[in-house]
Every structure is written in C-alpha cells, then in structure tokens.
Amino acid sequence: MGILKDLYYGHIDIIGRNSMDSPEYRKCIENAAECEKEITQSSPEADALFLKYQEAQGRLNSMTEYEMFAAGFRMGAQLMLEMLRD
C-alpha cells in the first residue's frame, strides 16, 4: 500500500480524526434514512436489490473519496514545491 492510501485509511495518523457533525449533515443523514424506510416499506421484495445498490454506491463513494483525498494531497505538495522555488 502506498503512503497516500496508508494516510487516507488511517494507518498513519498525522492530522487526527475529524468527523462531520453539522446540522446540515445530520439533516441529510435523516433524509436518506427516511427515503430508505419509504422504499423498503413500499416494496419489500426490492429489499435485496436495494441492499445491492447501497453496497455498490458505498464502494463508489469510497473510491471517489480516496481519489479526491489524493488529488488534494498532490495539490498541497505542488504548492509546497512552488513555495520552495527561488
């Protein structure tokens, strides 16, 4: 595993753990939970398909988060290099 993945997945803890805890974030979580409840109650036979969708979406989100983290890290490194030039 490369250093970016180690840092991203928490194997290297330089900056500590920050969690998202804002009213807007909590509202989005509640909205998603309400939608999930409505979907599963309105169509119980779709539960397995919905679970499969959620797992696929979770994997996509994880991959996207890592790529955005890596891109931000690279940009930070480029800024540092720029600052060190004469």
Secondary structure, DSSP 8 states (H G I E B T S, - for coil): --HHHHHHTTSS-SS-------HHHHHHHHHHHHHHHHHHHH-GGGHHHHHHHHHHHHHHHHHHHHHHHHHHHHHHHHHHHHHH--
